[in-house]
Amino acid sequence: MQTTISSKYQVVIPKPVREHLNLKPRQKLTVIEKNKMLILIPHTSLDELRGIAAGAITDDYRVKKDRFT
């Protein structure tokens, strides 16, 4: 998929990508430039993250004394 930078430096995110990522108008994106690439990361609200770790096993983590300092 390709898109074009407008004269105002705006870019349209193609509809299939917007739908797949469930992007909404006025949603914030973080822009990262790395190795001459642009990476767009959608911001997620705390409400959307609620329950993301449900069912995670938390009883087998290393204790602090096992960590390198």
Order of alpha helices (4+ residues) and beta strands (2+ residues): alpha-beta-beta-alpha
